[in-house]
Amino acid sequence: MSDHHVYKKVEIVGSSKKSIEDAIENALAECGKSVRNMEWFEVLETRGHITDGKVGHYQVVMKVGFRIVDS
């Protein structure tokens, strides 16, 4: 086992009609299908789409950190 780790970050965007939290969960679930060893996320931006004066979609821009295999 190594005494250090190396990480990489990718930027992703999640969306949801329900909530910001749901947008985060949706993004992490989809990202987890192709990215292994995810360890943290940072929300960089929150925004939304307005439909008829109400929230149509919530959207979050996030960075996801994952550990490089064997580091």
Order of alpha helices (4+ residues) and beta strands (2+ residues): beta-alpha-beta-beta
